[in-house]
Amino acid sequence: MLLGVTGGIAAYKTLELVRLCRRQGWEIQVVMTGHARKLVGQESFAALSGRQVATELFPKKRSKQSDSSDLSDRSDKAPIPHIDLATWADLVLVAPATANFLGKLASGIADDLLSTLLLAIPQATLESGRVVIAPAMNTNMWLHPSVTANVARLEKLGYVVVPPDRGELACGTSGPGRLPEIETLLETCRAALSAEEKLPDLSGIRVLLTAGRTEEPLDPVRVISNRSSGRLGVAVSRLFALARAEVTLVAGPTSVELPAGIHVERVRTTDEMLHAVLKRLPGTDVLLMCAAPADYRPARPCTSKHHEKNLRLELVRTPDILKAVSRTGHQALVIGFSLDPSVARAKEKLKDKKLDMVVANDYTTPGADTIRPRLITTRGRTRNLPAMSKNEFGRTLVREVAAMLKRKCRSTSAEIRTRRSLRRR
């Protein structure tokens, strides 16, 4: 993998990306522009990548590093850095990509090592979606018509552009322009390197997810809740966003950071989550209930802090969100989650709440980031999947949902054709 780093303030964030790529077992070569070196020392990238950082289009002398000969089989010729690097890389990622770099690449300008080697990338690499650009800049710069036009041209040429996240920027403003989360970039790279892991395109599909837990107040200080971290819902939302779906995340309290670049509505109680879901359901194509709402709440919450030595509570059931969804006339695919080792109970939930699929997850599976799911559909099919990370499961779920949407589309088209035929008769 080749990582190009340009002179954006977010350049320091890609140090973590290099570390994670090495953990994947990938070889990584870093190429830095002159402006990038003013923001982050190239020695840091060299230490993490295990390779000398490439910086010069016309280096004064060839690196003596033992791995430099691996960049090309041109052992009988003088090295040409931009050609050797371009043909060596299975994947190219530029992160952060500045407005200046986007303009140069879109116009075919090659005035330094990075811009020159990008033009020397084999066409097959570009056409296979293995040249990824991750812009990061000030909001006004990102929204400028020239930058918008350059991004559109790059996408038309075959470059994969990961849009920047929204949030607070180094300049003090807030809006689109933040470098995408490192996990997002890693997932994009992983998908680009593996044809099997390439995500389907869900452009235009509106996905509503819930994540995290809910908290039911016992008094102004204490709550009744559960141990759900929200890690699964966050991972799944990130993967659907990578598949270009329009994602809305309704999130209760979580123990993990929520993904940037995704529209998030924060809620706290089960009632609040129910109302948020029902409000957005009419415009939703896919609903995924990854959250773990509290099952019970105090019948009579106290308006002041309890000070009793012993406390006896009466608990009542909280609203069943999926049951409420099943009573509406929605047209969405609905996928529920059952945190229970019992497949029988998962099938009962599938039928009772009119789900299109239920994901049965055994809560005894060890590891906070591990899931051993069973996919149970209304077609009577049960798929037992091996234990996997929640990010890996997110990719599996995106592909499964894409297949379900395709079947639903075919079924709807067939129904329309049948109705038209009956009318003619």
Secondary structure as a PSIPRED ss2 file (coil, helix, strand):
# PSIPRED VFORMAT (PSIPRED V4.0)

   1 M C   1.000  0.000  0.000
   2 L E   0.000  0.000  1.000
   3 L E   0.000  0.000  1.000
   4 G E   0.000  0.000  1.000
   5 V E   0.000  0.000  1.000
   6 T C   1.000  0.000  0.000
   7 G C   1.000  0.000  0.000
   8 G C   1.000  0.000  0.000
   9 I H   0.000  1.000  0.000
  10 A H   0.000  1.000  0.000
  11 A H   0.000  1.000  0.000
  12 Y H   0.000  1.000  0.000
  13 K H   0.000  1.000  0.000
  14 T H   0.000  1.000  0.000
  15 L H   0.000  1.000  0.000
  16 E H   0.000  1.000  0.000
  17 L H   0.000  1.000  0.000
  18 V H   0.000  1.000  0.000
  19 R H   0.000  1.000  0.000
  20 L H   0.000  1.000  0.000
  21 C H   0.000  1.000  0.000
  22 R H   0.000  1.000  0.000
  23 R H   0.000  1.000  0.000
  24 Q C   1.000  0.000  0.000
  25 G C   1.000  0.000  0.000
  26 W C   1.000  0.000  0.000
  27 E C   1.000  0.000  0.000
  28 I C   1.000  0.000  0.000
  29 Q E   0.000  0.000  1.000
  30 V E   0.000  0.000  1.000
  31 V E   0.000  0.000  1.000
  32 M E   0.000  0.000  1.000
  33 T C   1.000  0.000  0.000
  34 G H   0.000  1.000  0.000
  35 H H   0.000  1.000  0.000
  36 A H   0.000  1.000  0.000
  37 R H   0.000  1.000  0.000
  38 K H   0.000  1.000  0.000
  39 L H   0.000  1.000  0.000
  40 V C   1.000  0.000  0.000
  41 G C   1.000  0.000  0.000
  42 Q H   0.000  1.000  0.000
  43 E H   0.000  1.000  0.000
  44 S H   0.000  1.000  0.000
  45 F H   0.000  1.000  0.000
  46 A H   0.000  1.000  0.000
  47 A H   0.000  1.000  0.000
  48 L H   0.000  1.000  0.000
  49 S H   0.000  1.000  0.000
  50 G C   1.000  0.000  0.000
  51 R C   1.000  0.000  0.000
  52 Q C   1.000  0.000  0.000
  53 V C   1.000  0.000  0.000
  54 A E   0.000  0.000  1.000
  55 T C   1.000  0.000  0.000
  56 E C   1.000  0.000  0.000
  57 L C   1.000  0.000  0.000
  58 F C   1.000  0.000  0.000
  59 P C   1.000  0.000  0.000
  60 K C   1.000  0.000  0.000
  61 K C   1.000  0.000  0.000
  62 R C   1.000  0.000  0.000
  63 S C   1.000  0.000  0.000
  64 K C   1.000  0.000  0.000
  65 Q C   1.000  0.000  0.000
  66 S H   0.000  1.000  0.000
  67 D H   0.000  1.000  0.000
  68 S H   0.000  1.000  0.000
  69 S H   0.000  1.000  0.000
  70 D H   0.000  1.000  0.000
  71 L H   0.000  1.000  0.000
  72 S C   1.000  0.000  0.000
  73 D C   1.000  0.000  0.000
  74 R C   1.000  0.000  0.000
  75 S C   1.000  0.000  0.000
  76 D C   1.000  0.000  0.000
  77 K C   1.000  0.000  0.000
  78 A C   1.000  0.000  0.000
  79 P C   1.000  0.000  0.000
  80 I C   1.000  0.000  0.000
  81 P H   0.000  1.000  0.000
  82 H H   0.000  1.000  0.000
  83 I H   0.000  1.000  0.000
  84 D H   0.000  1.000  0.000
  85 L H   0.000  1.000  0.000
  86 A H   0.000  1.000  0.000
  87 T H   0.000  1.000  0.000
  88 W H   0.000  1.000  0.000
  89 A C   1.000  0.000  0.000
  90 D C   1.000  0.000  0.000
  91 L C   1.000  0.000  0.000
  92 V E   0.000  0.000  1.000
  93 L E   0.000  0.000  1.000
  94 V E   0.000  0.000  1.000
  95 A E   0.000  0.000  1.000
  96 P E   0.000  0.000  1.000
  97 A E   0.000  0.000  1.000
  98 T C   1.000  0.000  0.000
  99 A H   0.000  1.000  0.000
 100 N H   0.000  1.000  0.000
 101 F H   0.000  1.000  0.000
 102 L H   0.000  1.000  0.000
 103 G H   0.000  1.000  0.000
 104 K H   0.000  1.000  0.000
 105 L H   0.000  1.000  0.000
 106 A H   0.000  1.000  0.000
 107 S H   0.000  1.000  0.000
 108 G C   1.000  0.000  0.000
 109 I C   1.000  0.000  0.000
 110 A C   1.000  0.000  0.000
 111 D C   1.000  0.000  0.000
 112 D C   1.000  0.000  0.000
 113 L H   0.000  1.000  0.000
 114 L H   0.000  1.000  0.000
 115 S H   0.000  1.000  0.000
 116 T H   0.000  1.000  0.000
 117 L H   0.000  1.000  0.000
 118 L H   0.000  1.000  0.000
 119 L H   0.000  1.000  0.000
 120 A C   1.000  0.000  0.000
 121 I C   1.000  0.000  0.000
 122 P C   1.000  0.000  0.000
 123 Q H   0.000  1.000  0.000
 124 A H   0.000  1.000  0.000
 125 T H   0.000  1.000  0.000
 126 L H   0.000  1.000  0.000
 127 E H   0.000  1.000  0.000
 128 S C   1.000  0.000  0.000
 129 G C   1.000  0.000  0.000
 130 R C   1.000  0.000  0.000
 131 V E   0.000  0.000  1.000
 132 V E   0.000  0.000  1.000
 133 I E   0.000  0.000  1.000
 134 A E   0.000  0.000  1.000
 135 P E   0.000  0.000  1.000
 136 A C   1.000  0.000  0.000
 137 M C   1.000  0.000  0.000
 138 N C   1.000  0.000  0.000
 139 T H   0.000  1.000  0.000
 140 N H   0.000  1.000  0.000
 141 M H   0.000  1.000  0.000
 142 W H   0.000  1.000  0.000
 143 L C   1.000  0.000  0.000
 144 H C   1.000  0.000  0.000
 145 P H   0.000  1.000  0.000
 146 S H   0.000  1.000  0.000
 147 V H   0.000  1.000  0.000
 148 T H   0.000  1.000  0.000
 149 A H   0.000  1.000  0.000
 150 N H   0.000  1.000  0.000
 151 V H   0.000  1.000  0.000
 152 A H   0.000  1.000  0.000
 153 R H   0.000  1.000  0.000
 154 L H   0.000  1.000  0.000
 155 E H   0.000  1.000  0.000
 156 K H   0.000  1.000  0.000
 157 L H   0.000  1.000  0.000
 158 G C   1.000  0.000  0.000
 159 Y C   1.000  0.000  0.000
 160 V E   0.000  0.000  1.000
 161 V E   0.000  0.000  1.000
 162 V C   1.000  0.000  0.000
 163 P C   1.000  0.000  0.000
 164 P C   1.000  0.000  0.000
 165 D E   0.000  0.000  1.000
 166 R E   0.000  0.000  1.000
 167 G E   0.000  0.000  1.000
 168 E E   0.000  0.000  1.000
 169 L C   1.000  0.000  0.000
 170 A C   1.000  0.000  0.000
 171 C C   1.000  0.000  0.000
 172 G C   1.000  0.000  0.000
 173 T C   1.000  0.000  0.000
 174 S E   0.000  0.000  1.000
 175 G E   0.000  0.000  1.000
 176 P E   0.000  0.000  1.000
 177 G E   0.000  0.000  1.000
 178 R E   0.000  0.000  1.000
 179 L C   1.000  0.000  0.000
 180 P C   1.000  0.000  0.000
 181 E C   1.000  0.000  0.000
 182 I H   0.000  1.000  0.000
 183 E H   0.000  1.000  0.000
 184 T H   0.000  1.000  0.000
 185 L H   0.000  1.000  0.000
 186 L H   0.000  1.000  0.000
 187 E H   0.000  1.000  0.000
 188 T H   0.000  1.000  0.000
 189 C H   0.000  1.000  0.000
 190 R H   0.000  1.000  0.000
 191 A H   0.000  1.000  0.000
 192 A H   0.000  1.000  0.000
 193 L H   0.000  1.000  0.000
 194 S C   1.000  0.000  0.000
 195 A C   1.000  0.000  0.000
 196 E C   1.000  0.000  0.000
 197 E C   1.000  0.000  0.000
 198 K C   1.000  0.000  0.000
 199 L C   1.000  0.000  0.000
 200 P C   1.000  0.000  0.000
 201 D C   1.000  0.000  0.000
 202 L C   1.000  0.000  0.000
 203 S C   1.000  0.000  0.000
 204 G C   1.000  0.000  0.000
 205 I C   1.000  0.000  0.000
 206 R E   0.000  0.000  1.000
 207 V E   0.000  0.000  1.000
 208 L E   0.000  0.000  1.000
 209 L E   0.000  0.000  1.000
 210 T E   0.000  0.000  1.000
 211 A E   0.000  0.000  1.000
 212 G C   1.000  0.000  0.000
 213 R E   0.000  0.000  1.000
 214 T C   1.000  0.000  0.000
 215 E C   1.000  0.000  0.000
 216 E E   0.000  0.000  1.000
 217 P E   0.000  0.000  1.000
 218 L C   1.000  0.000  0.000
 219 D C   1.000  0.000  0.000
 220 P C   1.000  0.000  0.000
 221 V C   1.000  0.000  0.000
 222 R C   1.000  0.000  0.000
 223 V E   0.000  0.000  1.000
 224 I E   0.000  0.000  1.000
 225 S C   1.000  0.000  0.000
 226 N C   1.000  0.000  0.000
 227 R C   1.000  0.000  0.000
 228 S C   1.000  0.000  0.000
 229 S C   1.000  0.000  0.000
 230 G C   1.000  0.000  0.000
 231 R H   0.000  1.000  0.000
 232 L H   0.000  1.000  0.000
 233 G H   0.000  1.000  0.000
 234 V H   0.000  1.000  0.000
 235 A H   0.000  1.000  0.000
 236 V H   0.000  1.000  0.000
 237 S H   0.000  1.000  0.000
 238 R H   0.000  1.000  0.000
 239 L H   0.000  1.000  0.000
 240 F H   0.000  1.000  0.000
 241 A H   0.000  1.000  0.000
 242 L H   0.000  1.000  0.000
 243 A C   1.000  0.000  0.000
 244 R C   1.000  0.000  0.000
 245 A C   1.000  0.000  0.000
 246 E E   0.000  0.000  1.000
 247 V E   0.000  0.000  1.000
 248 T E   0.000  0.000  1.000
 249 L E   0.000  0.000  1.000
 250 V E   0.000  0.000  1.000
 251 A E   0.000  0.000  1.000
 252 G C   1.000  0.000  0.000
 253 P C   1.000  0.000  0.000
 254 T C   1.000  0.000  0.000
 255 S C   1.000  0.000  0.000
 256 V C   1.000  0.000  0.000
 257 E C   1.000  0.000  0.000
 258 L C   1.000  0.000  0.000
 259 P C   1.000  0.000  0.000
 260 A C   1.000  0.000  0.000
 261 G C   1.000  0.000  0.000
 262 I C   1.000  0.000  0.000
 263 H E   0.000  0.000  1.000
 264 V E   0.000  0.000  1.000
 265 E E   0.000  0.000  1.000
 266 R E   0.000  0.000  1.000
 267 V C   1.000  0.000  0.000
 268 R C   1.000  0.000  0.000
 269 T C   1.000  0.000  0.000
 270 T H   0.000  1.000  0.000
 271 D H   0.000  1.000  0.000
 272 E H   0.000  1.000  0.000
 273 M H   0.000  1.000  0.000
 274 L H   0.000  1.000  0.000
 275 H H   0.000  1.000  0.000
 276 A H   0.000  1.000  0.000
 277 V H   0.000  1.000  0.000
 278 L H   0.000  1.000  0.000
 279 K H   0.000  1.000  0.000
 280 R H   0.000  1.000  0.000
 281 L H   0.000  1.000  0.000
 282 P H   0.000  1.000  0.000
 283 G H   0.000  1.000  0.000
 284 T C   1.000  0.000  0.000
 285 D C   1.000  0.000  0.000
 286 V E   0.000  0.000  1.000
 287 L E   0.000  0.000  1.000
 288 L E   0.000  0.000  1.000
 289 M E   0.000  0.000  1.000
 290 C C   1.000  0.000  0.000
 291 A C   1.000  0.000  0.000
 292 A E   0.000  0.000  1.000
 293 P C   1.000  0.000  0.000
 294 A C   1.000  0.000  0.000
 295 D C   1.000  0.000  0.000
 296 Y E   0.000  0.000  1.000
 297 R E   0.000  0.000  1.000
 298 P E   0.000  0.000  1.000
 299 A C   1.000  0.000  0.000
 300 R C   1.000  0.000  0.000
 301 P C   1.000  0.000  0.000
 302 C C   1.000  0.000  0.000
 303 T C   1.000  0.000  0.000
 304 S C   1.000  0.000  0.000
 305 K C   1.000  0.000  0.000
 306 H C   1.000  0.000  0.000
 307 H C   1.000  0.000  0.000
 308 E C   1.000  0.000  0.000
 309 K C   1.000  0.000  0.000
 310 N C   1.000  0.000  0.000
 311 L C   1.000  0.000  0.000
 312 R C   1.000  0.000  0.000
 313 L C   1.000  0.000  0.000
 314 E C   1.000  0.000  0.000
 315 L E   0.000  0.000  1.000
 316 V E   0.000  0.000  1.000
 317 R E   0.000  0.000  1.000
 318 T C   1.000  0.000  0.000
 319 P C   1.000  0.000  0.000
 320 D C   1.000  0.000  0.000
 321 I H   0.000  1.000  0.000
 322 L H   0.000  1.000  0.000
 323 K H   0.000  1.000  0.000
 324 A H   0.000  1.000  0.000
 325 V H   0.000  1.000  0.000
 326 S H   0.000  1.000  0.000
 327 R C   1.000  0.000  0.000
 328 T C   1.000  0.000  0.000
 329 G C   1.000  0.000  0.000
 330 H C   1.000  0.000  0.000
 331 Q C   1.000  0.000  0.000
 332 A C   1.000  0.000  0.000
 333 L E   0.000  0.000  1.000
 334 V E   0.000  0.000  1.000
 335 I E   0.000  0.000  1.000
 336 G E   0.000  0.000  1.000
 337 F E   0.000  0.000  1.000
 338 S E   0.000  0.000  1.000
 339 L E   0.000  0.000  1.000
 340 D C   1.000  0.000  0.000
 341 P C   1.000  0.000  0.000
 342 S C   1.000  0.000  0.000
 343 V H   0.000  1.000  0.000
 344 A H   0.000  1.000  0.000
 345 R H   0.000  1.000  0.000
 346 A H   0.000  1.000  0.000
 347 K H   0.000  1.000  0.000
 348 E H   0.000  1.000  0.000
 349 K H   0.000  1.000  0.000
 350 L H   0.000  1.000  0.000
 351 K H   0.000  1.000  0.000
 352 D H   0.000  1.000  0.000
 353 K C   1.000  0.000  0.000
 354 K C   1.000  0.000  0.000
 355 L C   1.000  0.000  0.000
 356 D C   1.000  0.000  0.000
 357 M E   0.000  0.000  1.000
 358 V E   0.000  0.000  1.000
 359 V E   0.000  0.000  1.000
 360 A E   0.000  0.000  1.000
 361 N E   0.000  0.000  1.000
 362 D C   1.000  0.000  0.000
 363 Y C   1.000  0.000  0.000
 364 T C   1.000  0.000  0.000
 365 T C   1.000  0.000  0.000
 366 P C   1.000  0.000  0.000
 367 G C   1.000  0.000  0.000
 368 A C   1.000  0.000  0.000
 369 D C   1.000  0.000  0.000
 370 T E   0.000  0.000  1.000
 371 I E   0.000  0.000  1.000
 372 R C   1.000  0.000  0.000
 373 P E   0.000  0.000  1.000
 374 R E   0.000  0.000  1.000
 375 L E   0.000  0.000  1.000
 376 I E   0.000  0.000  1.000
 377 T E   0.000  0.000  1.000
 378 T C   1.000  0.000  0.000
 379 R C   1.000  0.000  0.000
 380 G C   1.000  0.000  0.000
 381 R C   1.000  0.000  0.000
 382 T E   0.000  0.000  1.000
 383 R E   0.000  0.000  1.000
 384 N E   0.000  0.000  1.000
 385 L C   1.000  0.000  0.000
 386 P C   1.000  0.000  0.000
 387 A C   1.000  0.000  0.000
 388 M E   0.000  0.000  1.000
 389 S E   0.000  0.000  1.000
 390 K H   0.000  1.000  0.000
 391 N H   0.000  1.000  0.000
 392 E H   0.000  1.000  0.000
 393 F H   0.000  1.000  0.000
 394 G H   0.000  1.000  0.000
 395 R H   0.000  1.000  0.000
 396 T H   0.000  1.000  0.000
 397 L H   0.000  1.000  0.000
 398 V H   0.000  1.000  0.000
 399 R H   0.000  1.000  0.000
 400 E H   0.000  1.000  0.000
 401 V H   0.000  1.000  0.000
 402 A H   0.000  1.000  0.000
 403 A H   0.000  1.000  0.000
 404 M H   0.000  1.000  0.000
 405 L H   0.000  1.000  0.000
 406 K H   0.000  1.000  0.000
 407 R H   0.000  1.000  0.000
 408 K H   0.000  1.000  0.000
 409 C H   0.000  1.000  0.000
 410 R H   0.000  1.000  0.000
 411 S H   0.000  1.000  0.000
 412 T H   0.000  1.000  0.000
 413 S H   0.000  1.000  0.000
 414 A H   0.000  1.000  0.000
 415 E H   0.000  1.000  0.000
 416 I H   0.000  1.000  0.000
 417 R H   0.000  1.000  0.000
 418 T H   0.000  1.000  0.000
 419 R H   0.000  1.000  0.000
 420 R H   0.000  1.000  0.000
 421 S H   0.000  1.000  0.000
 422 L H   0.000  1.000  0.000
 423 R H   0.000  1.000  0.000
 424 R H   0.000  1.000  0.000
 425 R C   1.000  0.000  0.000
